[in-house]
């Protein structure tokens, strides 16, 4: 199964794109304006980038995304948006050979555009997706942290033993859980906008996720803070910066593998 970076503002359209495309790709969701976008690209090593144009820029070309496209010359790109959105963001098409799929999205047309960008047949793409579905039997771990260096470090620690997905925010974590179906979540407690507490509440509000164990990552070690973390009744916590042996022991303890 190939890797895809899905870039855009979090909304219903992006969620629908993620839900559909996750049947064919390992999808990594990213914000178009995040400072860590280039690091996330290097970490996830996508075979293709899909960009949702909804609410993107206006007259501002968006420095983070432009830098990524400039640095990733040759990487296939497909955009999704209305004609006026594509025109407004025409700098994208000057930086790379990108095809736009017009909204509202027809999933068949979208998949065909992705196949053209990858120069692969639809039949071949489906074969790859089916052959990779739950074949290695490894436990799945979702790592949530707003620090791209932390995501890269933990992914490196775990990827030899676990199927690891990394996301940079709580909202993206919840959006990815339906398809990825993690066996466990490593969740940063101190995140901006949507912190660990709020993310855990969103996870537990979904019936299908209530039994998924969550272990907090925290960079604050004083007693009052730890008591606050444990009051949420996670399956434990780990202090940052992470230690490989400590994380692996915790995962083995929680997952039994």
HELIX and SHEET records of a PDB file:
HELIX    1   1 UNK A   12  UNK A   21  1                                  10    
HELIX    2   2 UNK A   37  UNK A   44  1                                   8    
HELIX    3   3 UNK A   63  UNK A   71  1                                   9    
HELIX    4   4 UNK A   83  UNK A   88  1                                   6    
HELIX    5   5 UNK A   91  UNK A   95  1                                   5    
HELIX    6   6 UNK A  107  UNK A  118  1                                  12    
HELIX    7   7 UNK A  122  UNK A  132  1                                  11    
HELIX    8   8 UNK A  148  UNK A  158  1                                  11    
HELIX    9   9 UNK A  170  UNK A  180  1                                  11    
HELIX   10  10 UNK A  196  UNK A  205  1                                  10    
HELIX   11  11 UNK A  207  UNK A  209  5                                   3    
HELIX   12  12 UNK A  223  UNK A  230  1                                   8    
HELIX   13  13 UNK A  244  UNK A  255  1                                  12    
SHEET    1   A 5 UNK A  25  UNK A  30  0                                        
SHEET    2   A 5 UNK A   2  UNK A   7  1                                        
SHEET    3   A 5 UNK A  48  UNK A  52  1                                        
SHEET    4   A 5 UNK A  76  UNK A  80  1                                        
SHEET    5   A 5 UNK A  98  UNK A 101  1                                        
SHEET    1   B 5 UNK A 163  UNK A 167  0                                        
SHEET    2   B 5 UNK A 140  UNK A 144  1                                        
SHEET    3   B 5 UNK A 184  UNK A 188  1                                        
SHEET    4   B 5 UNK A 213  UNK A 218  1                                        
SHEET    5   B 5 UNK A 237  UNK A 239  1                                        
END                                                                             
